[in-house]
Every structure is written in structure tokens, then in C-alpha cells.
Amino acid sequence: MFDPWINISFEGCIAANILIDALKRCGPQFDTEKLVDVLENTHNLDLGLGTPLSFGRGEHQASHKVWGTQLEPDGKYESIDLE
């Protein structure tokens, strides 16, 4: 069965893990500016995705990699190499 929420759930999980990492690095006393600074100085974060995630002052998208999948006739997802 096709589930359009799988990709959204995966992206949400990644975003949550990035936020958790940043909050840990902020420490107990943080504000919005410190959180933004920590996120913009996140480089080569390894969440086990096979590609490091990085941000910068002018780069607020951690990765430009796309993980391709296709739905097989039997209803199962198969990953496809897009490189």
C-alpha cells in the first residue's frame, strides 16, 4: 500500500534529531539567537544517513542529497540510486 507520509516522517525525524543535537550543544541557558548560532555553525553532523549534514549563515538546508525510492508492483518500496 502506498503511504505518502513516509518521506514526510523521515524528514521530520531528521529535523528533530538536528534540533536535539543543537539544543544539547546550546546547554541549559539558551535563547533563540544562541540556537540559531549553534545551528549555523553545525558542520559535518553525522546522523547515520550516509552523508554529513552542515549549515552556514547563508546555507539553511543541511543536505542537498535526495534519497530515491520507487513503489514496486507488490507494494514494497525499493531504493533507487540517483547518482
C-alpha positions as CSV (number, residue, x, y, z in Angstrom):
1,M,0.0,0.0,0.0
2,F,1.3,3.5,-0.9
3,D,2.0,5.7,2.1
4,P,2.8,9.4,1.2
5,W,3.6,10.1,4.8
6,I,6.8,8.0,4.8
7,N,9.0,10.7,3.3
8,I,7.5,13.4,5.5
9,S,8.0,11.3,8.6
10,F,11.6,10.6,7.6
11,E,12.3,14.4,7.1
12,G,10.6,15.2,10.4
13,C,12.8,12.6,12.2
14,I,15.9,14.1,10.6
15,A,14.9,17.6,11.6
16,A,14.1,16.6,15.1
17,N,17.5,14.9,15.5
18,I,19.2,18.0,14.2
19,L,17.3,20.2,16.7
20,I,18.1,17.8,19.6
21,D,21.8,17.9,18.7
22,A,21.7,21.7,18.6
23,L,19.8,22.0,21.9
24,K,22.4,19.8,23.6
25,R,25.2,21.9,22.3
26,C,23.4,25.1,23.5
27,G,23.4,24.0,27.1
28,P,20.8,24.7,29.7
29,Q,20.9,28.5,29.3
30,F,20.0,29.3,25.7
31,D,17.9,31.7,23.7
32,T,16.8,31.9,20.1
33,E,20.0,33.8,18.9
34,K,22.2,31.1,20.5
35,L,20.2,28.3,19.0
36,V,20.5,29.9,15.5
37,D,24.2,30.5,16.0
38,V,24.7,26.8,17.0
39,L,22.7,25.6,14.0
40,E,24.6,27.9,11.6
41,N,27.8,26.5,12.9
42,T,26.8,22.9,12.6
43,H,29.3,21.2,10.2
44,N,29.6,17.5,9.3
45,L,26.9,16.3,11.6
46,D,26.7,12.5,11.3
47,L,23.2,11.1,11.9
48,G,24.0,7.8,10.2
49,L,22.4,8.8,6.9
50,G,25.5,8.2,4.8
51,T,26.1,11.9,4.2
52,P,27.2,14.5,6.6
53,L,24.9,17.5,7.4
54,S,26.1,21.0,7.5
55,F,24.6,24.5,7.9
56,G,26.0,28.0,7.5
57,R,24.9,31.6,7.7
58,G,23.8,31.5,4.1
59,E,23.0,27.8,3.9
60,H,20.0,26.7,5.9
61,Q,19.5,23.4,4.1
62,A,21.6,20.7,5.8
63,S,21.8,18.5,2.7
64,H,21.0,18.6,-1.0
65,K,21.1,14.8,-1.3
66,V,17.9,13.1,-2.5
67,W,17.1,9.5,-1.5
68,G,15.2,8.0,-4.3
69,T,12.6,5.3,-3.8
70,Q,10.1,3.6,-6.1
71,L,7.0,1.6,-5.3
72,E,7.2,-1.9,-6.6
73,P,4.1,-3.7,-8.0
74,D,3.9,-5.8,-4.8
75,G,3.5,-2.6,-2.8
76,K,7.0,-2.5,-1.3
77,Y,9.4,0.4,-1.5
78,E,12.7,-0.1,-3.3
79,S,15.5,2.4,-3.0
80,I,17.0,3.7,-6.3
81,D,20.5,5.1,-6.8
82,L,20.1,8.6,-8.2
83,E,23.8,9.3,-8.5
